[in-house]
Amino acid sequence: MIVEVKIFASLRRYIPYSDERVEGDKWDVVERTTVGQLLEMLNLPEEEANLLLVNGRRADRGRILQQGDVLHVFPPMCGG
């Protein structure tokens, strides 16, 4: 199944070259892949992938992804 992954800021440096990358930010993953499994596949350190959104809503690492989902991954942010 195809999901889109938007990685922001300093996290982009971790993204590997992979055959699972279909095109641009789209990745081919197996059914029932969780957010956490996808983050591991992308080599994103758990402590640096701080804010996770699936289809614009906050998600945790246990969320099971569906065909066409869009995952946004943000690093820790500070400031005010």
mmCIF file of the N, C-alpha and C atoms, coordinates in Angstrom:
data_MODEL
# 
_entry.id   MODEL 
# 
loop_
_atom_site.group_PDB 
_atom_site.id 
_atom_site.type_symbol 
_atom_site.label_atom_id 
_atom_site.label_alt_id 
_atom_site.label_comp_id 
_atom_site.label_asym_id 
_atom_site.label_entity_id 
_atom_site.label_seq_id 
_atom_site.pdbx_PDB_ins_code 
_atom_site.Cartn_x 
_atom_site.Cartn_y 
_atom_site.Cartn_z 
_atom_site.occupancy 
_atom_site.B_iso_or_equiv 
_atom_site.pdbx_formal_charge 
_atom_site.auth_seq_id 
_atom_site.auth_comp_id 
_atom_site.auth_asym_id 
_atom_site.auth_atom_id 
_atom_site.pdbx_PDB_model_num 
ATOM 1   N N  . MET A 1 1  ? 0.852  -1.164 0.000  1.00 0.00 ? 1  MET A N  1 
ATOM 2   C CA . MET A 1 1  ? 0.000  0.000  0.000  1.00 0.00 ? 1  MET A CA 1 
ATOM 3   C C  . MET A 1 1  ? 0.899  1.228  0.000  1.00 0.00 ? 1  MET A C  1 
ATOM 4   N N  . ILE A 1 2  ? 0.395  2.320  -0.514 1.00 0.00 ? 2  ILE A N  1 
ATOM 5   C CA . ILE A 1 2  ? 1.179  3.539  -0.645 1.00 0.00 ? 2  ILE A CA 1 
ATOM 6   C C  . ILE A 1 2  ? 0.749  4.551  0.417  1.00 0.00 ? 2  ILE A C  1 
ATOM 7   N N  . VAL A 1 3  ? 1.735  5.085  1.162  1.00 0.00 ? 3  VAL A N  1 
ATOM 8   C CA . VAL A 1 3  ? 1.501  6.174  2.105  1.00 0.00 ? 3  VAL A CA 1 
ATOM 9   C C  . VAL A 1 3  ? 2.486  7.293  1.786  1.00 0.00 ? 3  VAL A C  1 
ATOM 10  N N  . GLU A 1 4  ? 2.097  8.496  2.124  1.00 0.00 ? 4  GLU A N  1 
ATOM 11  C CA . GLU A 1 4  ? 2.957  9.652  1.893  1.00 0.00 ? 4  GLU A CA 1 
ATOM 12  C C  . GLU A 1 4  ? 3.550  10.084 3.222  1.00 0.00 ? 4  GLU A C  1 
ATOM 13  N N  . VAL A 1 5  ? 4.840  10.378 3.227  1.00 0.00 ? 5  VAL A N  1 
ATOM 14  C CA . VAL A 1 5  ? 5.532  10.756 4.454  1.00 0.00 ? 5  VAL A CA 1 
ATOM 15  C C  . VAL A 1 5  ? 6.207  12.102 4.240  1.00 0.00 ? 5  VAL A C  1 
ATOM 16  N N  . LYS A 1 6  ? 5.807  13.091 5.023  1.00 0.00 ? 6  LYS A N  1 
ATOM 17  C CA . LYS A 1 6  ? 6.396  14.422 4.969  1.00 0.00 ? 6  LYS A CA 1 
ATOM 18  C C  . LYS A 1 6  ? 7.313  14.582 6.184  1.00 0.00 ? 6  LYS A C  1 
ATOM 19  N N  . ILE A 1 7  ? 8.602  14.676 5.936  1.00 0.00 ? 7  ILE A N  1 
ATOM 20  C CA . ILE A 1 7  ? 9.603  14.791 6.989  1.00 0.00 ? 7  ILE A CA 1 
ATOM 21  C C  . ILE A 1 7  ? 10.106 16.236 7.007  1.00 0.00 ? 7  ILE A C  1 
ATOM 22  N N  . PHE A 1 8  ? 10.195 16.828 8.185  1.00 0.00 ? 8  PHE A N  1 
ATOM 23  C CA . PHE A 1 8  ? 10.539 18.244 8.272  1.00 0.00 ? 8  PHE A CA 1 
ATOM 24  C C  . PHE A 1 8  ? 11.863 18.493 8.987  1.00 0.00 ? 8  PHE A C  1 
ATOM 25  N N  . ALA A 1 9  ? 12.458 19.613 8.616  1.00 0.00 ? 9  ALA A N  1 
ATOM 26  C CA . ALA A 1 9  ? 13.647 20.191 9.253  1.00 0.00 ? 9  ALA A CA 1 
ATOM 27  C C  . ALA A 1 9  ? 14.804 19.197 9.316  1.00 0.00 ? 9  ALA A C  1 
ATOM 28  N N  . SER A 1 10 ? 15.428 19.107 10.468 1.00 0.00 ? 10 SER A N  1 
ATOM 29  C CA . SER A 1 10 ? 16.655 18.316 10.623 1.00 0.00 ? 10 SER A CA 1 
ATOM 30  C C  . SER A 1 10 ? 16.436 16.819 10.411 1.00 0.00 ? 10 SER A C  1 
ATOM 31  N N  . LEU A 1 11 ? 15.220 16.351 10.450 1.00 0.00 ? 11 LEU A N  1 
ATOM 32  C CA . LEU A 1 11 ? 14.950 14.913 10.292 1.00 0.00 ? 11 LEU A CA 1 
ATOM 33  C C  . LEU A 1 11 ? 15.191 14.419 8.863  1.00 0.00 ? 11 LEU A C  1 
ATOM 34  N N  . ARG A 1 12 ? 15.178 15.311 7.904  1.00 0.00 ? 12 ARG A N  1 
ATOM 35  C CA . ARG A 1 12 ? 15.347 14.897 6.496  1.00 0.00 ? 12 ARG A CA 1 
ATOM 36  C C  . ARG A 1 12 ? 16.685 14.185 6.261  1.00 0.00 ? 12 ARG A C  1 
ATOM 37  N N  . ARG A 1 13 ? 17.680 14.490 7.063  1.00 0.00 ? 13 ARG A N  1 
ATOM 38  C CA . ARG A 1 13 ? 19.004 13.892 6.856  1.00 0.00 ? 13 ARG A CA 1 
ATOM 39  C C  . ARG A 1 13 ? 19.030 12.382 7.107  1.00 0.00 ? 13 ARG A C  1 
ATOM 40  N N  . TYR A 1 14 ? 18.026 11.857 7.807  1.00 0.00 ? 14 TYR A N  1 
ATOM 41  C CA . TYR A 1 14 ? 17.991 10.436 8.129  1.00 0.00 ? 14 TYR A CA 1 
ATOM 42  C C  . TYR A 1 14 ? 17.372 9.568  7.038  1.00 0.00 ? 14 TYR A C  1 
ATOM 43  N N  . ILE A 1 15 ? 16.645 10.165 6.119  1.00 0.00 ? 15 ILE A N  1 
ATOM 44  C CA . ILE A 1 15 ? 15.877 9.390  5.148  1.00 0.00 ? 15 ILE A CA 1 
ATOM 45  C C  . ILE A 1 15 ? 16.823 8.603  4.234  1.00 0.00 ? 15 ILE A C  1 
ATOM 46  N N  . PRO A 1 16 ? 16.666 7.289  4.204  1.00 0.00 ? 16 PRO A N  1 
ATOM 47  C CA . PRO A 1 16 ? 17.559 6.457  3.394  1.00 0.00 ? 16 PRO A CA 1 
ATOM 48  C C  . PRO A 1 16 ? 17.100 6.351  1.943  1.00 0.00 ? 16 PRO A C  1 
ATOM 49  N N  . TYR A 1 17 ? 18.023 5.957  1.086  1.00 0.00 ? 17 TYR A N  1 
ATOM 50  C CA . TYR A 1 17 ? 17.616 5.537  -0.253 1.00 0.00 ? 17 TYR A CA 1 
ATOM 51  C C  . TYR A 1 17 ? 17.030 4.138  -0.071 1.00 0.00 ? 17 TYR A C  1 
ATOM 52  N N  . SER A 1 18 ? 15.925 3.859  -0.686 1.00 0.00 ? 18 SER A N  1 
ATOM 53  C CA . SER A 1 18 ? 15.275 2.570  -0.483 1.00 0.00 ? 18 SER A CA 1 
ATOM 54  C C  . SER A 1 18 ? 14.399 2.213  -1.668 1.00 0.00 ? 18 SER A C  1 
ATOM 55  N N  . ASP A 1 19 ? 14.311 0.915  -1.944 1.00 0.00 ? 19 ASP A N  1 
ATOM 56  C CA . ASP A 1 19 ? 13.415 0.436  -2.997 1.00 0.00 ? 19 ASP A CA 1 
ATOM 57  C C  . ASP A 1 19 ? 11.948 0.636  -2.635 1.00 0.00 ? 19 ASP A C  1 
ATOM 58  N N  . GLU A 1 20 ? 11.654 0.825  -1.331 1.00 0.00 ? 20 GLU A N  1 
ATOM 59  C CA . GLU A 1 20 ? 10.273 1.040  -0.904 1.00 0.00 ? 20 GLU A CA 1 
ATOM 60  C C  . GLU A 1 20 ? 9.789  2.448  -1.252 1.00 0.00 ? 20 GLU A C  1 
ATOM 61  N N  . ARG A 1 21 ? 10.729 3.321  -1.582 1.00 0.00 ? 21 ARG A N  1 
ATOM 62  C CA . ARG A 1 21 ? 10.349 4.687  -1.957 1.00 0.00 ? 21 ARG A CA 1 
ATOM 63  C C  . ARG A 1 21 ? 9.834  4.649  -3.385 1.00 0.00 ? 21 ARG A C  1 
ATOM 64  N N  . VAL A 1 22 ? 8.568  4.969  -3.558 1.00 0.00 ? 22 VAL A N  1 
ATOM 65  C CA . VAL A 1 22 ? 7.929  4.874  -4.858 1.00 0.00 ? 22 VAL A CA 1 
ATOM 66  C C  . VAL A 1 22 ? 8.260  6.096  -5.699 1.00 0.00 ? 22 VAL A C  1 
ATOM 67  N N  . GLU A 1 23 ? 8.002  7.266  -5.137 1.00 0.00 ? 23 GLU A N  1 
ATOM 68  C CA . GLU A 1 23 ? 8.190  8.518  -5.869 1.00 0.00 ? 23 GLU A CA 1 
ATOM 69  C C  . GLU A 1 23 ? 8.085  9.660  -4.871 1.00 0.00 ? 23 GLU A C  1 
ATOM 70  N N  . GLY A 1 24 ? 9.027  10.577 -4.904 1.00 0.00 ? 24 GLY A N  1 
ATOM 71  C CA . GLY A 1 24 ? 8.980  11.719 -4.000 1.00 0.00 ? 24 GLY A CA 1 
ATOM 72  C C  . GLY A 1 24 ? 8.863  11.294 -2.556 1.00 0.00 ? 24 GLY A C  1 
ATOM 73  N N  . ASP A 1 25 ? 7.760  11.670 -1.912 1.00 0.00 ? 25 ASP A N  1 
ATOM 74  C CA . ASP A 1 25 ? 7.526  11.351 -0.506 1.00 0.00 ? 25 ASP A CA 1 
ATOM 75  C C  . ASP A 1 25 ? 6.619  10.142 -0.320 1.00 0.00 ? 25 ASP A C  1 
ATOM 76  N N  . LYS A 1 26 ? 6.387  9.378  -1.366 1.00 0.00 ? 26 LYS A N  1 
ATOM 77  C CA . LYS A 1 26 ? 5.484  8.222  -1.285 1.00 0.00 ? 26 LYS A CA 1 
ATOM 78  C C  . LYS A 1 26 ? 6.282  6.936  -1.085 1.00 0.00 ? 26 LYS A C  1 
ATOM 79  N N  . TRP A 1 27 ? 5.789  6.117  -0.157 1.00 0.00 ? 27 TRP A N  1 
ATOM 80  C CA . TRP A 1 27 ? 6.469  4.874  0.205  1.00 0.00 ? 27 TRP A CA 1 
ATOM 81  C C  . TRP A 1 27 ? 5.499  3.708  0.094  1.00 0.00 ? 27 TRP A C  1 
ATOM 82  N N  . ASP A 1 28 ? 6.017  2.576  -0.341 1.00 0.00 ? 28 ASP A N  1 
ATOM 83  C CA . ASP A 1 28 ? 5.233  1.349  -0.444 1.00 0.00 ? 28 ASP A CA 1 
ATOM 84  C C  . ASP A 1 28 ? 5.509  0.514  0.804  1.00 0.00 ? 28 ASP A C  1 
ATOM 85  N N  . VAL A 1 29 ? 4.496  0.322  1.627  1.00 0.00 ? 29 VAL A N  1 
ATOM 86  C CA . VAL A 1 29 ? 4.640  -0.445 2.864  1.00 0.00 ? 29 VAL A CA 1 
ATOM 87  C C  . VAL A 1 29 ? 3.607  -1.568 2.880  1.00 0.00 ? 29 VAL A C  1 
ATOM 88  N N  . VAL A 1 30 ? 3.855  -2.558 3.711  1.00 0.00 ? 30 VAL A N  1 
ATOM 89  C CA . VAL A 1 30 ? 2.917  -3.682 3.812  1.00 0.00 ? 30 VAL A CA 1 
ATOM 90  C C  . VAL A 1 30 ? 1.689  -3.268 4.612  1.00 0.00 ? 30 VAL A C  1 
ATOM 91  N N  . GLU A 1 31 ? 0.592  -3.960 4.375  1.00 0.00 ? 31 GLU A N  1 
ATOM 92  C CA . GLU A 1 31 ? -0.651 -3.719 5.116  1.00 0.00 ? 31 GLU A CA 1 
ATOM 93  C C  . GLU A 1 31 ? -0.376 -3.836 6.617  1.00 0.00 ? 31 GLU A C  1 
ATOM 94  N N  . ARG A 1 32 ? -1.079 -3.039 7.393  1.00 0.00 ? 32 ARG A N  1 
ATOM 95  C CA . ARG A 1 32 ? -1.020 -3.032 8.856  1.00 0.00 ? 32 ARG A CA 1 
ATOM 96  C C  . ARG A 1 32 ? 0.307  -2.501 9.410  1.00 0.00 ? 32 ARG A C  1 
ATOM 97  N N  . THR A 1 33 ? 1.046  -1.757 8.588  1.00 0.00 ? 33 THR A N  1 
ATOM 98  C CA . THR A 1 33 ? 2.259  -1.100 9.083  1.00 0.00 ? 33 THR A CA 1 
ATOM 99  C C  . THR A 1 33 ? 1.858  0.004  10.046 1.00 0.00 ? 33 THR A C  1 
ATOM 100 N N  . THR A 1 34 ? 2.547  0.082  11.187 1.00 0.00 ? 34 THR A N  1 
ATOM 101 C CA . THR A 1 34 ? 2.271  1.143  12.146 1.00 0.00 ? 34 THR A CA 1 
ATOM 102 C C  . THR A 1 34 ? 3.169  2.349  11.866 1.00 0.00 ? 34 THR A C  1 
ATOM 103 N N  . VAL A 1 35 ? 2.804  3.462  12.452 1.00 0.00 ? 35 VAL A N  1 
ATOM 104 C CA . VAL A 1 35 ? 3.631  4.666  12.349 1.00 0.00 ? 35 VAL A CA 1 
ATOM 105 C C  . VAL A 1 35 ? 5.035  4.356  12.856 1.00 0.00 ? 35 VAL A C  1 
ATOM 106 N N  . GLY A 1 36 ? 5.140  3.674  13.988 1.00 0.00 ? 36 GLY A N  1 
ATOM 107 C CA . GLY A 1 36 ? 6.440  3.334  14.562 1.00 0.00 ? 36 GLY A CA 1 
ATOM 108 C C  . GLY A 1 36 ? 7.282  2.465  13.636 1.00 0.00 ? 36 GLY A C  1 
ATOM 109 N N  . GLN A 1 37 ? 6.664  1.492  13.006 1.00 0.00 ? 37 GLN A N  1 
ATOM 110 C CA . GLN A 1 37 ? 7.398  0.630  12.071 1.00 0.00 ? 37 GLN A CA 1 
ATOM 111 C C  . GLN A 1 37 ? 7.906  1.433  10.878 1.00 0.00 ? 37 GLN A C  1 
ATOM 112 N N  . LEU A 1 38 ? 7.094  2.351  10.400 1.00 0.00 ? 38 LEU A N  1 
ATOM 113 C CA . LEU A 1 38 ? 7.515  3.179  9.279  1.00 0.00 ? 38 LEU A CA 1 
ATOM 114 C C  . LEU A 1 38 ? 8.665  4.099  9.680  1.00 0.00 ? 38 LEU A C  1 
ATOM 115 N N  . LEU A 1 39 ? 8.601  4.656  10.886 1.00 0.00 ? 39 LEU A N  1 
ATOM 116 C CA . LEU A 1 39 ? 9.693  5.502  11.356 1.00 0.00 ? 39 LEU A CA 1 
ATOM 117 C C  . LEU A 1 39 ? 10.994 4.701  11.453 1.00 0.00 ? 39 LEU A C  1 
ATOM 118 N N  . GLU A 1 40 ? 10.914 3.458  11.907 1.00 0.00 ? 40 GLU A N  1 
ATOM 119 C CA . GLU A 1 40 ? 12.097 2.590  11.958 1.00 0.00 ? 40 GLU A CA 1 
ATOM 120 C C  . GLU A 1 40 ? 12.628 2.325  10.555 1.00 0.00 ? 40 GLU A C  1 
ATOM 121 N N  . MET A 1 41 ? 11.742 2.058  9.623  1.00 0.00 ? 41 MET A N  1 
ATOM 122 C CA . MET A 1 41 ? 12.136 1.807  8.241  1.00 0.00 ? 41 MET A CA 1 
ATOM 123 C C  . MET A 1 41 ? 12.876 3.010  7.665  1.00 0.00 ? 41 MET A C  1 
ATOM 124 N N  . LEU A 1 42 ? 12.478 4.210  8.094  1.00 0.00 ? 42 LEU A N  1 
ATOM 125 C CA . LEU A 1 42 ? 13.083 5.441  7.588  1.00 0.00 ? 42 LEU A CA 1 
ATOM 126 C C  . LEU A 1 42 ? 14.301 5.882  8.412  1.00 0.00 ? 42 LEU A C  1 
ATOM 127 N N  . ASN A 1 43 ? 14.707 5.057  9.379  1.00 0.00 ? 43 ASN A N  1 
ATOM 128 C CA . ASN A 1 43 ? 15.871 5.352  10.234 1.00 0.00 ? 43 ASN A CA 1 
ATOM 129 C C  . ASN A 1 43 ? 15.713 6.622  11.061 1.00 0.00 ? 43 ASN A C  1 
ATOM 130 N N  . LEU A 1 44 ? 14.504 6.969  11.412 1.00 0.00 ? 44 LEU A N  1 
ATOM 131 C CA . LEU A 1 44 ? 14.275 8.173  12.209 1.00 0.00 ? 44 LEU A CA 1 
ATOM 132 C C  . LEU A 1 44 ? 14.380 7.832  13.695 1.00 0.00 ? 44 LEU A C  1 
ATOM 133 N N  . PRO A 1 45 ? 15.333 8.441  14.415 1.00 0.00 ? 45 PRO A N  1 
ATOM 134 C CA . PRO A 1 45 ? 15.479 8.164  15.847 1.00 0.00 ? 45 PRO A CA 1 
ATOM 135 C C  . PRO A 1 45 ? 14.211 8.531  16.614 1.00 0.00 ? 45 PRO A C  1 
ATOM 136 N N  . GLU A 1 46 ? 13.805 7.645  17.503 1.00 0.00 ? 46 GLU A N  1 
ATOM 137 C CA . GLU A 1 46 ? 12.559 7.837  18.248 1.00 0.00 ? 46 GLU A CA 1 
ATOM 138 C C  . GLU A 1 46 ? 12.539 9.161  18.999 1.00 0.00 ? 46 GLU A C  1 
ATOM 139 N N  . GLU A 1 47 ? 13.657 9.526  19.607 1.00 0.00 ? 47 GLU A N  1 
ATOM 140 C CA . GLU A 1 47 ? 13.694 10.754 20.401 1.00 0.00 ? 47 GLU A CA 1 
ATOM 141 C C  . GLU A 1 47 ? 13.671 12.025 19.551 1.00 0.00 ? 47 GLU A C  1 
ATOM 142 N N  . GLU A 1 48 ? 13.912 11.891 18.255 1.00 0.00 ? 48 GLU A N  1 
ATOM 143 C CA . GLU A 1 48 ? 13.929 13.071 17.385 1.00 0.00 ? 48 GLU A CA 1 
ATOM 144 C C  . GLU A 1 48 ? 12.652 13.230 16.561 1.00 0.00 ? 48 GLU A C  1 
ATOM 145 N N  . ALA A 1 49 ? 11.867 12.178 16.444 1.00 0.00 ? 49 ALA A N  1 
ATOM 146 C CA . ALA A 1 49 ? 10.579 12.268 15.735 1.00 0.00 ? 49 ALA A CA 1 
ATOM 147 C C  . ALA A 1 49 ? 9.520  12.571 16.792 1.00 0.00 ? 49 ALA A C  1 
ATOM 148 N N  . ASN A 1 50 ? 9.332  13.849 17.057 1.00 0.00 ? 50 ASN A N  1 
ATOM 149 C CA . ASN A 1 50 ? 8.585  14.286 18.224 1.00 0.00 ? 50 ASN A CA 1 
ATOM 150 C C  . ASN A 1 50 ? 7.089  14.451 17.985 1.00 0.00 ? 50 ASN A C  1 
ATOM 151 N N  . LEU A 1 51 ? 6.722  15.155 16.941 1.00 0.00 ? 51 LEU A N  1 
ATOM 152 C CA . LEU A 1 51 ? 5.309  15.412 16.655 1.00 0.00 ? 51 LEU A CA 1 
ATOM 153 C C  . LEU A 1 51 ? 4.912  14.619 15.419 1.00 0.00 ? 51 LEU A C  1 
ATOM 154 N N  . LEU A 1 52 ? 3.899  13.764 15.577 1.00 0.00 ? 52 LEU A N  1 
ATOM 155 C CA . LEU A 1 52 ? 3.443  12.896 14.496 1.00 0.00 ? 52 LEU A CA 1 
ATOM 156 C C  . LEU A 1 52 ? 1.980  13.210 14.184 1.00 0.00 ? 52 LEU A C  1 
ATOM 157 N N  . LEU A 1 53 ? 1.709  13.453 12.913 1.00 0.00 ? 53 LEU A N  1 
ATOM 158 C CA . LEU A 1 53 ? 0.340  13.697 12.466 1.00 0.00 ? 53 LEU A CA 1 
ATOM 159 C C  . LEU A 1 53 ? 0.017  12.741 11.331 1.00 0.00 ? 53 LEU A C  1 
ATOM 160 N N  . VAL A 1 54 ? -1.158 12.133 11.371 1.00 0.00 ? 54 VAL A N  1 
ATOM 161 C CA . VAL A 1 54 ? -1.649 11.320 10.265 1.00 0.00 ? 54 VAL A CA 1 
ATOM 162 C C  . VAL A 1 54 ? -2.918 11.997 9.761  1.00 0.00 ? 54 VAL A C  1 
ATOM 163 N N  . ASN A 1 55 ? -2.878 12.394 8.503  1.00 0.00 ? 55 ASN A N  1 
ATOM 164 C CA . ASN A 1 55 ? -4.003 13.099 7.886  1.00 0.00 ? 55 ASN A CA 1 
ATOM 165 C C  . ASN A 1 55 ? -4.413 14.331 8.701  1.00 0.00 ? 55 ASN A C  1 
ATOM 166 N N  . GLY A 1 56 ? -3.390 15.027 9.241  1.00 0.00 ? 56 GLY A N  1 
ATOM 167 C CA . GLY A 1 56 ? -3.634 16.265 9.960  1.00 0.00 ? 56 GLY A CA 1 
ATOM 168 C C  . GLY A 1 56 ? -4.030 16.126 11.417 1.00 0.00 ? 56 GLY A C  1 
ATOM 169 N N  . ARG A 1 57 ? -4.068 14.895 11.935 1.00 0.00 ? 57 ARG A N  1 
ATOM 170 C CA . ARG A 1 57 ? -4.451 14.672 13.332 1.00 0.00 ? 57 ARG A CA 1 
ATOM 171 C C  . ARG A 1 57 ? -3.314 13.993 14.078 1.00 0.00 ? 57 ARG A C  1 
ATOM 172 N N  . ARG A 1 58 ? -3.130 14.391 15.323 1.00 0.00 ? 58 ARG A N  1 
ATOM 173 C CA . ARG A 1 58 ? -2.067 13.822 16.157 1.00 0.00 ? 58 ARG A CA 1 
ATOM 174 C C  . ARG A 1 58 ? -2.191 12.300 16.191 1.00 0.00 ? 58 ARG A C  1 
ATOM 175 N N  . ALA A 1 59 ? -1.051 11.622 16.108 1.00 0.00 ? 59 ALA A N  1 
ATOM 176 C CA . ALA A 1 59 ? -1.042 10.156 16.105 1.00 0.00 ? 59 ALA A CA 1 
ATOM 177 C C  . ALA A 1 59 ? 0.105  9.659  16.969 1.00 0.00 ? 59 ALA A C  1 
ATOM 178 N N  . ASP A 1 60 ? -0.025 8.433  17.455 1.00 0.00 ? 60 ASP A N  1 
ATOM 179 C CA . ASP A 1 60 ? 1.081  7.825  18.185 1.00 0.00 ? 60 ASP A CA 1 
ATOM 180 C C  . ASP A 1 60 ? 1.722  6.751  17.327 1.00 0.00 ? 60 ASP A C  1 
ATOM 181 N N  . ARG A 1 61 ? 2.799  6.183  17.818 1.00 0.00 ? 61 ARG A N  1 
ATOM 182 C CA . ARG A 1 61 ? 3.571  5.208  17.047 1.00 0.00 ? 61 ARG A CA 1 
ATOM 183 C C  . ARG A 1 61 ? 2.811  3.905  16.792 1.00 0.00 ? 61 ARG A C  1 
ATOM 184 N N  . GLY A 1 62 ? 1.784  3.630  17.571 1.00 0.00 ? 62 GLY A N  1 
ATOM 185 C CA . GLY A 1 62 ? 1.005  2.410  17.406 1.00 0.00 ? 62 GLY A CA 1 
ATOM 186 C C  . GLY A 1 62 ? -0.089 2.504  16.354 1.00 0.00 ? 62 GLY A C  1 
ATOM 187 N N  . ARG A 1 63 ? -0.318 3.675  15.829 1.00 0.00 ? 63 ARG A N  1 
ATOM 188 C CA . ARG A 1 63 ? -1.378 3.872  14.832 1.00 0.00 ? 63 ARG A CA 1 
ATOM 189 C C  . ARG A 1 63 ? -1.090 3.049  13.587 1.00 0.00 ? 63 ARG A C  1 
ATOM 190 N N  . ILE A 1 64 ? -2.068 2.297  13.142 1.00 0.00 ? 64 ILE A N  1 
ATOM 191 C CA . ILE A 1 64 ? -1.933 1.497  11.923 1.00 0.00 ? 64 ILE A CA 1 
ATOM 192 C C  . ILE A 1 64 ? -2.276 2.386  10.734 1.00 0.00 ? 64 ILE A C  1 
ATOM 193 N N  . LEU A 1 65 ? -1.373 2.418  9.782  1.00 0.00 ? 65 LEU A N  1 
ATOM 194 C CA . LEU A 1 65 ? -1.552 3.257  8.598  1.00 0.00 ? 65 LEU A CA 1 
ATOM 195 C C  . LEU A 1 65 ? -2.462 2.577  7.584  1.00 0.00 ? 65 LEU A C  1 
ATOM 196 N N  . GLN A 1 66 ? -3.165 3.390  6.821  1.00 0.00 ? 66 GLN A N  1 
ATOM 197 C CA . GLN A 1 66 ? -4.070 2.916  5.778  1.00 0.00 ? 66 GLN A CA 1 
ATOM 198 C C  . GLN A 1 66 ? -3.597 3.439  4.421  1.00 0.00 ? 66 GLN A C  1 
ATOM 199 N N  . GLN A 1 67 ? -4.015 2.784  3.369  1.00 0.00 ? 67 GLN A N  1 
ATOM 200 C CA . GLN A 1 67 ? -3.719 3.226  2.009  1.00 0.00 ? 67 GLN A CA 1 
ATOM 201 C C  . GLN A 1 67 ? -4.055 4.709  1.856  1.00 0.00 ? 67 GLN A C  1 
ATOM 202 N N  . GLY A 1 68 ? -3.114 5.497  1.346  1.00 0.00 ? 68 GLY A N  1 
ATOM 203 C CA . GLY A 1 68 ? -3.356 6.903  1.076  1.00 0.00 ? 68 GLY A CA 1 
ATOM 204 C C  . GLY A 1 68 ? -3.144 7.844  2.250  1.00 0.00 ? 68 GLY A C  1 
ATOM 205 N N  . ASP A 1 69 ? -2.816 7.311  3.447  1.00 0.00 ? 69 ASP A N  1 
ATOM 206 C CA . ASP A 1 69 ? -2.560 8.177  4.594  1.00 0.00 ? 69 ASP A CA 1 
ATOM 207 C C  . ASP A 1 69 ? -1.367 9.080  4.321  1.00 0.00 ? 69 ASP A C  1 
ATOM 208 N N  . VAL A 1 70 ? -1.386 10.243 4.973  1.00 0.00 ? 70 VAL A N  1 
ATOM 209 C CA . VAL A 1 70 ? -0.262 11.174 4.902  1.00 0.00 ? 70 VAL A CA 1 
ATOM 210 C C  . VAL A 1 70 ? 0.263  11.354 6.327  1.00 0.00 ? 70 VAL A C  1 
ATOM 211 N N  . LEU A 1 71 ? 1.524  10.982 6.529  1.00 0.00 ? 71 LEU A N  1 
ATOM 212 C CA . LEU A 1 71 ? 2.188  11.106 7.825  1.00 0.00 ? 71 LEU A CA 1 
ATOM 213 C C  . LEU A 1 71 ? 3.117  12.303 7.785  1.00 0.00 ? 71 LEU A C  1 
ATOM 214 N N  . HIS A 1 72 ? 2.948  13.220 8.732  1.00 0.00 ? 72 HIS A N  1 
ATOM 215 C CA . HIS A 1 72 ? 3.855  14.363 8.894  1.00 0.00 ? 72 HIS A CA 1 
ATOM 216 C C  . HIS A 1 72 ? 4.690  14.095 10.138 1.00 0.00 ? 72 HIS A C  1 
ATOM 217 N N  . VAL A 1 73 ? 6.007  14.265 10.023 1.00 0.00 ? 73 VAL A N  1 
ATOM 218 C CA . VAL A 1 73 ? 6.913  14.014 11.131 1.00 0.00 ? 73 VAL A CA 1 
ATOM 219 C C  . VAL A 1 73 ? 7.736  15.279 11.385 1.00 0.00 ? 73 VAL A C  1 
ATOM 220 N N  . PHE A 1 74 ? 7.643  15.802 12.618 1.00 0.00 ? 74 PHE A N  1 
ATOM 221 C CA . PHE A 1 74 ? 8.357  17.010 12.999 1.00 0.00 ? 74 PHE A CA 1 
ATOM 222 C C  . PHE A 1 74 ? 9.340  16.709 14.125 1.00 0.00 ? 74 PHE A C  1 
ATOM 223 N N  . PRO A 1 75 ? 10.495 17.375 14.123 1.00 0.00 ? 75 PRO A N  1 
ATOM 224 C CA . PRO A 1 75 ? 11.433 17.242 15.242 1.00 0.00 ? 75 PRO A CA 1 
ATOM 225 C C  . PRO A 1 75 ? 10.942 18.068 16.427 1.00 0.00 ? 75 PRO A C  1 
ATOM 226 N N  . PRO A 1 76 ? 11.581 17.905 17.600 1.00 0.00 ? 76 PRO A N  1 
ATOM 227 C CA . PRO A 1 76 ? 11.222 18.760 18.742 1.00 0.00 ? 76 PRO A CA 1 
ATOM 228 C C  . PRO A 1 76 ? 11.390 20.231 18.356 1.00 0.00 ? 76 PRO A C  1 
ATOM 229 N N  . MET A 1 77 ? 10.488 21.053 18.824 1.00 0.00 ? 77 MET A N  1 
ATOM 230 C CA . MET A 1 77 ? 10.550 22.479 18.523 1.00 0.00 ? 77 MET A CA 1 
ATOM 231 C C  . MET A 1 77 ? 10.604 23.266 19.830 1.00 0.00 ? 77 MET A C  1 
ATOM 232 N N  . CYS A 1 78 ? 11.247 24.389 19.768 1.00 0.00 ? 78 CYS A N  1 
ATOM 233 C CA . CYS A 1 78 ? 11.274 25.257 20.936 1.00 0.00 ? 78 CYS A CA 1 
ATOM 234 C C  . CYS A 1 78 ? 11.047 26.689 20.474 1.00 0.00 ? 78 CYS A C  1 
ATOM 235 N N  . GLY A 1 79 ? 10.822 27.527 21.405 1.00 0.00 ? 79 GLY A N  1 
ATOM 236 C CA . GLY A 1 79 ? 10.585 28.917 21.075 1.00 0.00 ? 79 GLY A CA 1 
ATOM 237 C C  . GLY A 1 79 ? 9.222  29.340 21.573 1.00 0.00 ? 79 GLY A C  1 
ATOM 238 N N  . GLY A 1 80 ? 8.842  30.528 21.245 1.00 0.00 ? 80 GLY A N  1 
ATOM 239 C CA . GLY A 1 80 ? 7.570  30.954 21.768 1.00 0.00 ? 80 GLY A CA 1 
ATOM 240 C C  . GLY A 1 80 ? 6.923  32.030 20.972 1.00 0.00 ? 80 GLY A C  1 
# 
